[in-house]
């Protein structure tokens, strides 16, 4: 067997794509390796969202070039591939800057990896695929070889929103939804392999509009209802959502579908109308507040999470205070927050009034302390309650296993590995910095 090492950067969708690439290459004789040393093929599945993402990839490629040379001196060959969003954005530059790279494949083209490998072996040159085909790639991937208790399932890719800070429309293309029958087929395969929870993925997942012949199309709510009927599936989640696409039927589904978890990631990015307009978010703070009210009316026990960007160009002290006020008003179970950083080719990167780095750092510190206090308060509110926990894997301590509540909180209990894959009531006893602890009820 040949050895394949995949290093994944970034989001959950990249993790899903990495697993799919491994499944795709398994029939070619590749099995997973724990490290790049001695591997016959190394794939860097890249992300372009975070600051200096591309430079981190080039730094890693420099180290892999040396390993590739070592392999060649021993009479072998290592194929070196760059996949994902950096590959999409900088395909030709990657080959020019690092000739050791054999394959460059964008996120919409990894189903072509087998033919690209054959091309590279035949021509001893570079293979480059960074176009935006239809989502045919999913139909080219074999059934999953295995599944964890919780499994990712991509239902939608791309985004048409064009937020001024975001590269996704340029690296993942326009919004495309997979056919519902293909998604349901994969969901059943995952359930057969042991998945009890499915996390539906998309750059703008609640924009899902599944094509169906002779039908007006499937919404995400309808898709969740269909998945809920699959034997073995106990929980359904989805991420990431856009406030503009929270349709009435999806809001209602949170109250009507018991397998749809009461946990919603709904990024707002800022609490300032001026900043939201500059970001092209297509909603204002009051739109967001009203949406939250409707969601909480449909599912009163729902927990919300969000994304925030501080230091966006032109953000004033008053704009930042508006974000803090929104956080106080909404109350989050947890949230992700970042300093604004320029992304080449995005409108925000050329905006005037860029915020000094030290001010961005100071604002982020204030916001993160507030968000962490809310997270701890939410976790503390679970102490003394008995909640359903789906157990996923052994914990670090002997005799413990780890599972998650409906609110995605990790919970550690004393129990045997036979409980993994099972759902059981747990009485929450205490909180530590990053998890809850309890006992089987």
Helices and strands as residue ranges (DSSP letters): E 2-8, H 12-26, E 30-32, E 41-46, H 53-73, E 79-84, H 85-97, E 103-105, G 110-112, H 113-123, E 127-129, G 135-140, E 150-154, E 156-157, H 168-171, E 176-177, H 180-192, E 197-201, G 205-207, E 209-210, E 218-219, H 220-228, E 235-239, E 241-242, G 243-245, H 248-256, E 263-267, H 273-279, H 285-298, E 303-310, H 317-330, E 334-339, G 347-350, H 357-380, E 386-394, E 400-404, E 410-414, G 417-419, E 423-431, E 436-440
